[in-house]
Every structure is written in structure tokens, then in C-alpha cells.
Amino acid sequence: MYSLQAQKFKIKWSDDPKPKGSFTILGADKEHIFVSNRATKGNLLYYRKYNFDAKLVEVKELENNPELDAKVTSQGIYLLNDQINYFIREYKKKERTYTLSSYSTNKNFKTPTEIKVFEELADHSNPFGEFCFSSDNSKVLVYSGMKNKETKEYEMVYKVYDHTLQNLLYSKTMPLPFNPYKLRGYDHKVDNLGNIYIFTIMEKEKDEMEEGSSIYCRKIFVIRKDGEIKGIKFDYKGHTIDSFDAIPVDNNTFICAGFLRSTDTSFFSQRKNDLTSGFFFNVVDYQTGEVKATKNIDLKGLYPGEISKEEDYVPYFIRHIHYRKDGGYVVVAEQHKKLTMNALPYDPRGKYDYNKQYYCDVACINLNSALEVESISRIPKYQMDAANPSLFSTYYNDETYIIYEDVEKNLTVTDDKELKKSSATNLSSRSKNALFVVTVKKDGSTKKEVLYSYKDTEIWPFIGSMFSVDHHKIIMNAKETFGVLEIAK
């Protein structure tokens, strides 16, 4: 099929062909990989269990499947610790209400539990029945917006369940803790202790404005289980936040980090050869809901070339943050930019608008426990409208592994000018590509290898759906099969 070129790695592909219909890898524990399969013929739902040699262990049709009811809409299937949970929505036309419900089965595919209704609200509720999971899958947050009949203002309904979805840990109905008219974007999360977080982009109030600073800032509102609400503001004088991510890591903290850009309009006209990137890193503790460590750093080496024009600038976005055993962190970031193009600029309807996506260089930043930079590694990459963009990373035995697809000729390229462009155009061929892995040590040294070439195979794993088990076993979903990539201990 192909030859594995990187000797430290082992790939096993399933020889059990994917059944017809939808095929979703739900997750894995330390022994098995769990898959759902909704067959096209007969509209049946099956669960399939595999071992880490990618061999089929068990397959079973799910009995009493509520999803087959034409009135309900699937919201996804998820593996939460020791059970598989199926989320469904239904609109009750006569009552003019929406319901969000779930049913579960254990990992041995026993008969599903009775349907559990999480939320039932009027059809003017917005948002309705959104949900998310804590990083350890022990907590589930369900949230909705509803209009208070007396005040005619919107209030949020928050409900936090344990992973069984049968036990409601607590529920809160409250107005949003900020001015909704200043909101420019938001996201909800729940931590492993059951505290709720609202991550927002806010337009500043008049008394917050400073000359030369951005009109926007980032704010986090922490809703504690005991009812206390805490606000955390991220704002940097003379800079705008180019990218911001809030990522949970293994030591019960959220890392709120990102990259800064100067608000000085002459920034790009200075033709700086040694362009720096402002980088901020904050550790938010689950126990207290407060920032327990913070660091602002000027990173050098992320932009080795000269940038003279605005359109040449591609900002970095954090993809993953890994917690090290010594208390340090590894930040894996990637350049990304989306441009909206218009073939007919005079068309007011934007009928011919299309997007161009760029996924470029990768940065790997090692920080020690004092949040001091130990090393910065830059991996050249240029993906423009690529069929399989971006990257996956994991951290194992004090080394970071970054996996992505690229033109095979780029294996030995170190100069950006020689870099071959990876794209999905009519003139490009997928057979010229390969699956790459870059190993990064704490000292910043890198080793780039080809896991396997695409020349003699059509097995192309989807980078965006990869996930790891115990950090060294990586599950790879592909078009006609799936595989397990194992890193040697």
C-alpha cells in the first residue's frame, strides 16, 4: 500500500471497509475505539467497536432508536467517559416550543436509556439549547436565552450536568453580566469543576478608550458555582489583539493567549527585516477563577522575511497548547488568513464572492514554568486553498509532534523562496503530497520526516479530525478507512 519512512512511528489501517452511510469516530478509551454508523439502507444506526490494531471487535444495531422519528433532528453523538450520548432536537408545532433531549447507551451497546429532556423553551428563545463539554468530559453545560415576560429583557438559562446527563448539578437564570449592545462575539465553555465561562469580544466603553489603542478588548466572565461572577479583561495599550484563544490544559487551567499587533499605522511601512510578534500568555485557575500567572513577550524569528505591505501579513493563531510535566508549556501556532474575493466588484449582491484560505508557517514555542521562552522553532509551510489544510499536534516524552500534509519535495526545503505551494487546483496532484511529521525538542531543534508518500495510495487522513489517546496513539480518519498512528515509547 505504502512504505512507512519514519521509523519511530507505526501505522495500522483497518481492513474492515467502511459501511455505506455516515461513519463517525466518537472517541476512544484505553482499550477501544468507538464508531457510529448510520446505514443508508433501512435507516439503521449501528455502533462499532475496534481495538488499537484497528481490528473490528464488535458491531451492534442500536435498538429503540429515537432518532428514527421523523420529527427529531440529530445534534450529534458523543463519547463521554463510560457512555455514548446521542443529542436530538424537536420542534413542537402546537406548543410552539423547542426541546433538546438526549439518550445514552453504555460502551457495551446495551439498550438506550429513556430520553432525558434538558431544555424546553418557547420558539423566541435565542440561542436555544447550545451545549458544550468540559475538557475531561465530566461536565456538560446546556445554555439558552429566553425573554423575561416582566422586564422584556433576555436572560440566560444555564444548566450544568454530570457526564451521565441524568444528574443536574446546578441551574442558573440570570441576565448577561455585560452590555449586550457592546458585544461583537462570544463563546461559552465549562471547566472540569463545573464553573461557566463566557469569552467575549467587546467594544470598549467611553471611559476605557485610550489614544492609540484598539476600540475592542477581550473579556472573560467567570460564573462560579457559588453564584459569584468575576470579570477578566485583556487589553494592551498601543496594540490590538490579532488572535485570541482560550484552551484548557491538563493542569486544571485555561490558557488565554494570543498574538498582538501594533496600532501604529506606519508599522508596515517601516520594512522591518527583524519583525517581532507581541505574544501574551495568561493562566486562569479553575479553583479561583482568576489569572494566576501572566506574561507578555516579544517573539523574534516568526517572520524571517521582509513585510512591506498589509496584504503580505499573515497573522499567527494558536492551534494547541500542551502542558509539560516540568510545569512548562508548548504552544503550537500557525499562520492563517482568509480573504474574501469578488469576481465582479460591481455586483451589490456579492453573488460571485469566494474565499481564499491561507495556512502558512508553523511556530512551536517552548515556555518554562516561569513562562520564559526556552526556544522558538519555525516550520516553513504554504497551503493555499489546500484540500487538507492545517495541522495536528501532540506532546509525548518531552517532545512535540506536529503532523500535516505537504508537497513531498518540501521535505528538505529550508529556504522560503524554494518552498513548493500546496493547493487543490486543477494543476496540482494529490499524489505529489505526503503526510509529514516534525519532531520538536525543548531546545528548539527539529526533525522533519515523511510518514508516508501518497504516490501509491489513496488513503489520505483528514488532519482536522485527528485526536490522540494517551498522547502517543493518534486516531486518523480517512476517506475509506481509519488508522492508528503510534509513537514509539
C-alpha positions as CSV (number, residue, x, y, z in Angstrom):
1,M,0.0,0.0,0.0
2,Y,2.8,2.4,1.0
3,S,6.1,2.4,2.9
4,L,6.4,4.0,6.3
5,Q,9.5,6.1,6.1
6,A,9.7,7.4,9.7
7,Q,10.9,4.5,11.8
8,K,9.8,5.9,15.2
9,F,6.2,5.6,14.1
10,K,3.8,2.8,13.3
11,I,0.5,3.0,11.4
12,K,-2.2,0.3,11.3
13,W,-5.1,0.8,9.0
14,S,-8.4,-1.0,9.4
15,D,-9.0,-3.8,7.0
16,D,-12.8,-3.6,7.8
17,P,-14.2,-1.4,5.0
18,K,-16.3,1.5,6.0
19,P,-20.0,0.6,5.7
20,K,-22.2,2.7,3.4
21,G,-23.8,5.7,5.1
22,S,-22.4,8.1,7.7
23,F,-19.4,7.0,9.7
24,T,-18.3,8.9,12.7
25,I,-15.4,8.2,15.1
26,L,-16.9,9.0,18.5
27,G,-13.7,8.7,20.6
28,A,-11.7,6.1,22.4
29,D,-10.7,4.8,25.9
30,K,-7.5,3.0,26.7
31,E,-8.7,-0.3,25.1
32,H,-11.1,0.5,22.3
33,I,-12.1,3.0,19.6
34,F,-15.9,3.7,19.2
35,V,-17.6,4.4,16.0
36,S,-21.2,5.1,15.0
37,N,-22.5,4.2,11.6
38,R,-25.9,5.2,10.2
39,A,-26.6,2.9,7.3
40,T,-28.3,4.3,4.2
41,K,-30.3,1.2,3.6
42,G,-33.0,0.7,6.2
43,N,-32.1,3.9,8.0
44,L,-30.4,1.9,10.8
45,L,-27.9,3.1,13.4
46,Y,-25.0,0.8,14.4
47,Y,-22.2,1.1,16.9
48,R,-18.9,-0.4,16.1
49,K,-16.0,-1.1,18.4
50,Y,-12.3,-1.5,17.3
51,N,-9.1,-2.3,19.2
52,F,-5.9,-0.3,18.7
53,D,-4.7,-2.7,16.0
54,A,-7.7,-1.2,14.0
55,K,-9.5,-4.6,14.1
56,L,-13.3,-4.8,14.5
57,V,-14.2,-6.2,17.9
58,E,-18.0,-5.8,17.9
59,V,-20.9,-4.3,15.9
60,K,-24.4,-3.9,17.1
61,E,-27.6,-2.3,15.8
62,L,-29.0,0.3,18.3
63,E,-32.5,-0.8,19.3
64,N,-35.3,1.6,20.1
65,N,-33.5,4.3,18.2
66,P,-35.4,7.6,18.9
67,E,-33.5,9.3,16.1
68,L,-35.5,7.4,13.5
69,D,-38.5,9.5,14.5
70,A,-39.0,11.9,11.6
71,K,-39.9,14.8,14.0
72,V,-36.4,15.0,15.6
73,T,-33.1,16.3,14.3
74,S,-29.8,14.8,15.3
75,Q,-27.4,17.1,17.1
76,G,-24.5,14.6,17.2
77,I,-23.2,11.5,19.1
78,Y,-20.5,11.9,21.7
79,L,-18.5,9.6,23.9
80,L,-18.4,10.9,27.5
81,N,-16.3,8.8,29.7
82,D,-18.2,5.5,30.2
83,Q,-21.2,6.1,27.9
84,I,-22.2,7.1,24.4
85,N,-24.7,10.1,24.3
86,Y,-27.0,11.0,21.5
87,F,-28.4,14.6,21.4
88,I,-31.6,15.4,19.5
89,R,-33.8,18.4,18.9
90,E,-37.6,18.6,18.3
91,Y,-40.0,21.4,17.5
92,K,-43.5,21.0,18.9
93,K,-45.6,23.0,16.5
94,K,-48.8,23.1,18.6
95,E,-47.0,24.3,21.7
96,R,-44.5,26.4,19.7
97,T,-41.7,25.2,21.8
98,Y,-38.3,23.6,21.1
99,T,-36.9,20.7,23.1
100,L,-33.3,19.5,23.5
101,S,-33.1,15.9,24.6
102,S,-30.6,13.0,24.9
103,Y,-30.5,9.3,25.3
104,S,-27.5,7.1,26.2
105,T,-26.0,3.7,25.9
106,N,-23.0,2.3,27.6
107,K,-19.8,1.2,25.8
108,N,-21.2,-2.4,25.6
109,F,-24.0,-1.1,23.5
110,K,-26.8,-2.0,25.9
111,T,-30.4,-0.8,25.3
112,P,-30.5,3.0,25.4
113,T,-31.8,4.9,28.5
114,E,-35.1,6.8,28.4
115,I,-35.0,10.1,26.7
116,K,-33.8,12.9,29.0
117,V,-35.2,16.4,28.3
118,F,-32.6,19.1,29.0
119,E,-34.5,22.2,27.8
120,E,-37.9,23.1,26.6
121,L,-38.5,26.8,25.7
122,A,-40.6,29.0,23.5
123,D,-39.7,29.5,19.9
124,H,-38.4,33.0,20.5
125,S,-35.5,31.7,22.6
126,N,-32.2,32.6,21.2
127,P,-29.8,30.9,21.4
128,F,-31.6,27.7,22.3
129,G,-30.2,24.5,23.7
130,E,-26.5,25.0,22.9
131,F,-24.2,22.7,24.7
132,C,-20.5,22.0,25.4
133,F,-18.3,19.7,27.4
134,S,-15.5,20.2,29.9
135,S,-12.1,19.1,28.8
136,D,-12.2,15.9,30.9
137,N,-15.8,15.2,29.7
138,S,-17.1,15.1,33.3
139,K,-19.4,18.2,33.0
140,V,-21.9,19.2,30.3
141,L,-23.2,22.8,30.0
142,V,-26.6,23.5,28.3
143,Y,-27.5,27.1,27.8
144,S,-30.3,29.1,26.2
145,G,-31.5,32.7,26.0
146,M,-35.1,33.5,27.0
147,K,-37.2,36.6,27.2
148,N,-38.4,37.7,30.7
149,K,-42.1,38.4,30.4
150,E,-42.0,41.1,33.1
151,T,-38.9,43.0,32.0
152,K,-39.0,42.0,28.4
153,E,-35.2,41.6,28.5
154,Y,-33.3,38.5,27.6
155,E,-32.0,36.3,30.3
156,M,-29.6,33.3,30.1
157,V,-30.5,29.9,31.4
158,Y,-27.5,27.8,32.4
159,K,-27.7,24.1,33.4
160,V,-24.7,22.0,34.3
161,Y,-25.0,18.2,34.3
162,D,-22.5,15.4,35.2
163,H,-21.3,13.2,32.3
164,T,-24.2,10.7,32.8
165,L,-26.6,13.5,31.8
166,Q,-29.0,12.2,34.4
167,N,-27.9,14.4,37.3
168,L,-28.4,18.2,37.2
169,L,-25.6,19.7,39.3
170,Y,-27.0,23.2,39.3
171,S,-29.1,25.7,37.3
172,K,-29.0,29.5,37.0
173,T,-31.2,32.0,35.3
174,M,-29.5,35.4,35.0
175,P,-29.1,38.4,32.7
176,L,-25.9,38.6,30.8
177,P,-23.2,40.2,33.0
178,F,-22.3,42.8,30.3
179,N,-23.8,45.3,27.9
180,P,-25.1,43.1,25.0
181,Y,-25.1,46.1,22.7
182,K,-21.3,46.2,23.0
183,L,-20.9,42.6,22.2
184,R,-19.0,41.7,19.0
185,G,-18.7,37.9,19.6
186,Y,-18.8,35.3,22.3
187,D,-18.3,31.7,23.2
188,H,-19.3,29.6,26.2
189,K,-17.2,26.9,28.0
190,V,-17.4,24.9,31.2
191,D,-14.4,23.7,33.2
192,N,-13.8,20.4,35.0
193,L,-15.2,21.7,38.2
194,G,-18.5,22.9,36.7
195,N,-17.7,26.7,36.5
196,I,-19.1,28.5,33.5
197,Y,-17.0,30.9,31.3
198,I,-18.2,33.5,28.7
199,F,-15.4,34.5,26.4
200,T,-16.3,37.8,24.6
201,I,-15.1,40.4,22.1
202,M,-16.4,43.7,23.5
203,E,-16.4,47.2,22.2
204,K,-14.9,49.4,24.9
205,E,-16.9,51.8,27.0
206,K,-16.0,55.5,26.5
207,D,-14.1,55.6,29.8
208,E,-12.0,52.7,28.7
209,M,-10.8,54.3,25.5
210,E,-7.1,55.4,25.2
211,E,-5.4,57.1,22.4
212,G,-3.5,54.8,20.1
213,S,-5.3,51.6,21.4
214,S,-7.9,49.4,19.9
215,I,-11.6,50.1,20.3
216,Y,-12.1,46.4,21.1
217,C,-10.9,44.3,24.0
218,R,-11.4,40.7,25.2
219,K,-13.2,40.0,28.4
220,I,-13.9,36.7,30.2
221,F,-16.8,36.4,32.6
222,V,-16.5,33.6,35.1
223,I,-19.8,32.4,36.6
224,R,-18.8,30.4,39.7
225,K,-20.9,27.5,41.1
226,D,-21.5,29.6,44.2
227,G,-23.1,32.4,42.2
228,E,-20.1,34.8,42.2
229,I,-19.3,36.4,38.9
230,K,-15.8,37.5,38.0
231,G,-14.6,39.6,35.1
232,I,-11.2,39.4,33.5
233,K,-10.1,42.0,30.9
234,F,-7.4,41.6,28.2
235,D,-6.3,44.9,26.7
236,Y,-2.9,46.0,25.6
237,K,-2.0,49.7,25.2
238,G,-0.8,50.5,21.7
239,H,-1.8,47.1,20.4
240,T,-4.8,45.3,19.0
241,I,-5.3,41.6,19.7
242,D,-4.7,39.9,16.4
243,S,-5.7,36.4,17.7
244,F,-7.0,35.1,21.0
245,D,-7.6,31.6,22.2
246,A,-8.8,30.1,25.4
247,I,-7.5,26.5,25.6
248,P,-8.0,24.1,28.6
249,V,-4.8,22.1,29.5
250,D,-4.1,19.2,31.8
251,N,-3.4,21.1,35.0
252,N,-7.0,22.4,35.5
253,T,-6.4,25.7,34.0
254,F,-7.5,27.7,30.9
255,I,-4.7,29.3,28.9
256,C,-5.8,32.6,27.5
257,A,-3.1,33.5,25.0
258,G,-2.6,35.1,21.6
259,F,-0.7,37.5,19.4
260,L,-0.7,41.3,19.3
261,R,-0.3,43.7,16.5
262,S,0.8,47.4,16.8
263,T,-1.9,50.0,16.2
264,D,0.8,52.3,14.7
265,T,-0.3,52.8,11.1
266,S,3.3,53.2,10.0
267,F,4.1,49.6,11.2
268,F,4.1,48.0,7.8
269,S,5.8,51.0,6.0
270,Q,9.0,50.5,8.2
271,R,10.1,47.5,6.2
272,K,11.4,45.7,9.3
273,N,13.7,42.8,8.5
274,D,13.6,41.6,12.1
275,L,9.8,41.7,12.6
276,T,8.7,40.8,16.1
277,S,5.3,39.5,17.2
278,G,3.8,40.5,20.5
279,F,2.6,37.4,22.4
280,F,0.6,37.3,25.6
281,F,0.1,34.2,27.8
282,N,-2.3,34.1,30.9
283,V,-3.1,31.1,33.1
284,V,-6.6,31.2,34.5
285,D,-7.1,28.8,37.5
286,Y,-10.3,26.7,37.8
287,Q,-10.4,26.8,41.6
288,T,-10.3,30.6,41.9
289,G,-11.5,31.9,38.5
290,E,-8.6,34.3,38.5
291,V,-5.4,34.9,36.4
292,K,-2.6,33.2,38.5
293,A,0.2,33.9,36.0
294,T,0.7,36.3,33.1
295,K,3.5,37.1,30.6
296,N,3.9,39.4,27.6
297,I,6.7,38.6,25.3
298,D,8.2,39.9,22.0
299,L,8.9,36.9,19.9
300,K,11.6,37.1,17.2
301,G,12.0,34.8,14.3
302,L,8.4,34.2,13.4
303,Y,8.6,36.4,10.3
304,P,12.1,35.9,8.9
305,G,11.4,37.8,5.7
306,E,10.6,41.4,5.0
307,I,7.0,42.6,5.2
308,S,6.3,45.8,3.5
309,K,2.6,45.6,2.5
310,E,-0.5,44.9,4.6
311,E,-1.7,42.2,2.2
312,D,1.6,40.2,2.8
313,Y,1.0,40.0,6.5
314,V,-0.5,36.6,7.7
315,P,-1.2,36.5,11.5
316,Y,-0.5,33.6,13.8
317,F,-3.3,31.7,15.6
318,I,-2.8,29.2,18.4
319,R,-3.7,25.7,17.4
320,H,-2.7,23.7,20.5
321,I,-1.2,24.3,24.0
322,H,0.4,21.3,25.7
323,Y,1.3,21.2,29.4
324,R,4.7,19.8,30.3
325,K,5.5,17.6,33.3
326,D,8.0,20.2,34.5
327,G,5.3,22.9,34.7
328,G,6.2,24.5,31.4
329,Y,4.1,24.7,28.2
330,V,4.4,24.1,24.5
331,V,2.5,26.5,22.2
332,V,1.8,25.3,18.6
333,A,0.7,28.2,16.3
334,E,0.0,28.5,12.6
335,Q,-0.3,31.4,10.2
336,H,-3.8,31.7,8.8
337,K,-5.6,34.2,6.7
338,K,-9.0,34.2,4.8
339,L,-9.5,36.7,2.0
340,T,-13.0,37.3,0.5
341,M,-12.6,37.9,-3.2
342,N,-15.2,39.3,-5.6
343,A,-15.0,38.4,-9.2
344,L,-17.5,41.2,-10.1
345,P,-16.9,44.1,-7.7
346,Y,-19.8,46.0,-9.1
347,D,-22.3,43.2,-8.1
348,P,-24.0,44.6,-5.0
349,R,-25.4,41.2,-4.0
350,G,-22.0,39.7,-3.7
351,K,-23.2,36.7,-5.8
352,Y,-19.7,35.8,-7.0
353,D,-17.9,36.2,-3.7
354,Y,-15.5,33.4,-2.8
355,N,-12.9,32.9,-0.1
356,K,-9.2,32.2,-0.4
357,Q,-7.7,30.4,2.6
358,Y,-4.0,30.5,3.5
359,Y,-2.5,28.2,6.1
360,C,1.2,29.0,6.3
361,D,4.2,28.7,8.6
362,V,4.0,26.8,11.9
363,A,5.6,28.0,15.1
364,C,6.5,25.9,18.1
365,I,7.2,27.8,21.3
366,N,8.6,26.2,24.4
367,L,8.0,28.0,27.7
368,N,9.4,27.0,31.1
369,S,7.4,27.1,34.4
370,A,8.2,30.8,34.8
371,L,6.7,31.4,31.3
372,E,10.1,32.3,29.9
373,V,10.8,31.4,26.3
374,E,13.2,28.4,26.1
375,S,13.1,28.0,22.3
376,I,11.2,29.1,19.2
377,S,11.0,26.8,16.1
378,R,9.6,27.9,12.8
379,I,8.5,25.3,10.2
380,P,8.0,26.8,6.7
381,K,4.7,25.8,5.1
382,Y,2.5,27.3,2.4
383,Q,-1.0,25.9,1.9
384,M,-3.3,28.0,-0.3
385,D,-6.8,26.6,-0.7
386,A,-5.4,23.2,0.1
387,A,-7.7,20.1,0.2
388,N,-6.4,19.0,3.6
389,P,-5.2,22.1,5.5
390,S,-3.8,23.0,8.9
391,L,-2.1,20.6,11.3
392,F,-2.4,18.2,14.3
393,S,0.0,18.2,17.3
394,T,0.6,16.1,20.4
395,Y,3.2,16.2,23.2
396,Y,4.8,13.0,24.4
397,N,8.0,12.1,26.3
398,D,9.2,15.7,26.3
399,E,8.9,16.1,22.5
400,T,6.2,17.8,20.4
401,Y,5.0,16.1,17.3
402,I,3.4,18.2,14.5
403,I,1.6,16.4,11.6
404,Y,0.4,17.9,8.4
405,E,0.1,17.2,4.7
406,D,2.5,18.9,2.2
407,V,4.2,18.5,-1.1
408,E,6.8,15.8,-0.7
409,K,9.5,17.8,-2.3
410,N,9.3,20.2,0.7
411,L,10.9,17.6,2.9
412,T,14.4,19.1,2.6
413,V,13.5,22.7,1.9
414,T,14.7,25.3,4.4
415,D,14.5,28.4,2.3
416,D,11.0,30.0,2.0
417,K,11.8,31.0,-1.6
418,E,12.2,27.3,-2.6
419,L,9.0,26.2,-0.8
420,K,6.5,24.5,-3.1
421,K,2.9,25.7,-2.7
422,S,0.4,23.1,-1.6
423,S,-3.0,23.7,-3.1
424,A,-6.1,21.9,-4.5
425,T,-6.1,23.4,-8.0
426,N,-6.6,21.7,-11.3
427,L,-2.9,21.9,-12.0
428,S,-2.0,20.2,-8.7
429,S,-2.0,16.5,-8.0
430,R,-2.6,14.9,-4.6
431,S,-0.1,12.1,-5.5
432,K,2.7,14.7,-5.1
433,N,1.9,15.1,-1.4
434,A,2.9,13.2,1.7
435,L,2.0,13.0,5.3
436,F,4.7,14.8,7.3
437,V,5.7,14.7,10.9
438,V,8.0,17.2,12.6
439,T,9.6,16.4,15.9
440,V,10.5,19.4,18.1
441,K,12.6,19.1,21.2
442,K,12.7,21.5,24.1
443,D,15.8,23.1,22.8
444,G,14.1,24.0,19.6
445,S,15.8,21.5,17.3
446,T,13.5,20.0,14.7
447,K,13.5,16.8,12.6
448,K,11.1,16.7,9.6
449,E,10.2,13.2,8.2
450,V,7.7,11.7,5.8
451,L,5.4,9.3,7.5
452,Y,4.4,8.0,4.1
453,S,4.1,9.2,0.5
454,Y,0.7,9.4,-1.3
455,K,2.3,8.2,-4.6
456,D,1.0,4.6,-4.3
457,T,-2.1,5.0,-2.2
458,E,-5.4,6.9,-1.9
459,I,-5.5,6.8,1.9
460,W,-5.5,10.4,2.8
461,P,-6.2,11.0,6.5
462,F,-8.2,14.1,7.4
463,I,-6.0,16.3,9.5
464,G,-8.9,18.2,11.1
465,S,-10.5,15.0,12.6
466,M,-7.3,13.5,14.2
467,F,-7.2,13.1,18.0
468,S,-4.8,11.4,20.4
469,V,-5.2,8.8,23.2
470,D,-2.6,8.9,26.0
471,H,-0.8,11.4,23.7
472,H,1.1,8.7,21.7
473,K,-1.8,7.0,19.9
474,I,-3.3,9.1,17.2
475,I,-6.6,8.1,15.6
476,M,-6.7,9.1,11.9
477,N,-10.0,9.2,10.0
478,A,-9.7,8.7,6.2
479,K,-12.0,8.5,3.2
480,E,-12.4,4.7,3.0
481,T,-10.9,3.6,6.3
482,F,-9.3,4.8,9.6
483,G,-6.0,4.1,11.2
484,V,-4.0,4.3,14.4
485,L,-0.6,6.1,14.3
486,E,1.5,5.1,17.3
487,I,4.6,6.9,18.5
488,A,7.3,4.5,20.0
489,K,7.8,4.9,23.7
